Amino acid sequence: MKYIDAHSHRRASDPDVTSVVSIRINSETEVFETDGICTVGLHPWDVNADWRDVVDMLEDLLEEELVVGIGECGLDRASGSPWTHQVDAFEYISELAERTSRPLIIHCVKAHDELLRIQKFIKPSQPWVLHGFVKGADLAKQCLDAGMYLSFGPTILRESPALIEALRLCPADRFLLETDNEETPITDVYSAAAAVRGVSIEELCAIQQQTFETVFKR
């Protein structure tokens, strides 16, 4: 079986796992290196007054064959980064995703109302993937109704009833699975998700492969 790790900060050593590695680009980035497919993004923690220069770097990196998406980018009210800069940068990057036909991988903390507002304003044609989803069914439904994809990580192993309900209500082709920055194997995340969804690992792998191909245009 082949597994997709839709958002990770390290490349899996298992040959049966395809990792989409998230690479943070900021004002201190001098060298870009990747040994496989990846996304590149300006993390909200890194947003400051020179964010436009960083976005120019992002746009140049989108010419790289192995760069399959933009992210992670987004909004984080718990971050020390200036809020107005975060909003301006995210709106600009969202439009960049449209211009370059790339999916957008989103980090969002305590800012889902603003995220949904921006999404409604932009009306994106490219996939928006809300990574590391840990909220309940109500917010999940709002994001799904807005056209977003949800990506679930190792937190589903902790069996939070609200999070389990969110995963259970997702259409089969509207969610992805990830490890993010945790060392939990993606196979464990798949096992937990398959149990919640009441499907076999084989069926889940097949659907995840199709969703991956749709989102990342592989």
HUBEL-V448782 format. One record per pair of residues at least 12 apart in sequence whose C-alpha atoms are under 7 Angstrom apart, sorted by sequence separation. I is the first residue (numbers start at 1). J is the second residue. D is the distance in Angstrom with one decimal. If there is no record, write none. Layout:
BEGIN
i;j;d
I;J;D
I;J;D
END
This chain:
BEGIN
i;j;d
5;17;6.8
8;20;6.1
9;21;5.3
75;87;6.9
3;16;6.1
4;17;5.8
5;18;6.0
6;19;6.3
7;20;5.3
8;21;4.8
9;22;5.5
2;16;4.9
3;17;4.7
4;18;4.9
5;19;4.7
6;20;5.2
7;21;5.9
8;22;5.9
1;16;6.8
2;17;5.9
3;18;6.2
4;19;6.2
5;20;6.2
7;22;6.3
23;38;7.0
25;40;6.5
21;37;6.7
22;38;5.7
23;39;6.1
24;40;6.0
25;41;5.7
26;42;6.2
74;90;5.7
20;37;5.7
21;38;4.5
22;39;5.0
23;40;4.9
24;41;5.3
25;42;5.4
41;58;6.8
73;90;6.8
133;150;6.3
20;38;4.9
21;39;6.2
22;40;6.1
23;41;6.5
24;42;5.9
40;58;6.7
130;148;7.0
133;151;5.9
20;39;6.9
24;43;6.3
129;148;5.9
130;149;6.2
131;150;6.2
132;151;5.7
133;152;5.3
26;46;6.3
128;148;5.1
129;149;4.6
130;150;5.0
131;151;4.6
132;152;5.3
127;148;6.6
128;149;6.1
129;150;5.6
130;151;6.0
131;152;6.7
132;153;5.7
129;151;6.6
103;126;5.4
104;127;6.3
105;128;6.1
106;129;5.9
107;130;6.5
102;126;6.3
103;127;4.8
104;128;4.9
105;129;4.9
106;130;4.8
107;131;6.1
150;174;6.6
151;175;5.5
152;176;6.3
153;177;5.8
101;126;6.2
103;128;6.0
104;129;6.1
105;130;6.2
106;131;5.8
137;162;6.4
149;174;5.0
150;175;4.7
151;176;4.5
152;177;5.0
153;178;4.8
154;179;6.1
98;124;6.7
105;131;6.4
136;162;4.5
140;166;5.8
149;175;5.3
150;176;6.3
151;177;5.3
152;178;6.0
153;179;5.2
27;54;5.9
40;67;7.0
70;97;6.9
91;118;7.0
98;125;6.8
135;162;6.9
136;163;5.0
151;178;6.6
153;180;6.6
26;54;5.7
38;66;6.2
39;67;5.4
98;126;6.1
135;163;5.8
137;165;5.8
168;196;6.5
25;54;7.0
37;66;4.6
38;67;5.0
39;68;5.7
40;69;6.8
41;70;5.4
42;71;6.8
43;72;5.7
44;73;6.1
97;126;7.0
134;163;5.9
136;165;6.8
137;166;4.2
168;197;5.8
36;66;6.2
37;67;5.9
38;68;5.9
39;69;4.6
40;70;5.1
41;71;3.9
42;72;6.6
43;73;4.7
44;74;5.7
136;166;5.3
154;184;6.6
37;68;6.5
39;70;5.2
40;71;5.2
41;72;4.9
42;73;5.4
43;74;6.7
44;75;5.7
78;109;6.8
39;71;5.6
40;72;6.9
41;73;5.5
44;76;6.2
70;102;6.5
73;105;6.4
74;106;5.1
75;107;6.4
76;108;5.5
77;109;6.1
157;189;6.9
164;196;6.9
176;208;6.4
48;81;6.3
69;102;5.1
70;103;6.2
71;104;5.8
72;105;5.0
73;106;5.1
74;107;4.8
75;108;5.0
76;109;4.6
77;110;5.6
45;79;5.8
47;81;5.8
48;82;6.7
68;102;6.9
69;103;5.1
70;104;4.9
71;105;4.5
72;106;5.3
73;107;5.7
74;108;5.7
75;109;6.4
76;110;6.4
77;111;6.2
173;207;6.7
46;81;7.0
69;104;6.2
70;105;6.1
71;106;6.3
72;107;6.0
76;111;6.3
154;189;5.7
157;192;6.0
45;81;5.8
49;85;6.9
75;111;6.2
153;189;6.6
156;192;6.8
44;81;6.9
48;85;6.4
47;85;6.7
51;89;6.7
173;211;5.7
47;86;6.1
44;86;6.1
22;71;6.7
22;72;6.5
127;215;6.0
103;215;6.4
103;216;6.5
69;216;6.8
68;216;6.1
6;176;6.3
8;178;6.4
6;177;5.9
7;178;5.0
8;179;5.5
9;180;6.1
5;177;6.0
6;178;5.0
7;179;6.4
8;180;4.3
9;181;5.5
5;178;4.7
7;180;5.4
8;181;6.1
5;179;6.5
5;186;6.3
1;202;6.8
3;205;6.0
2;205;6.5
4;208;6.8
4;209;6.7
END
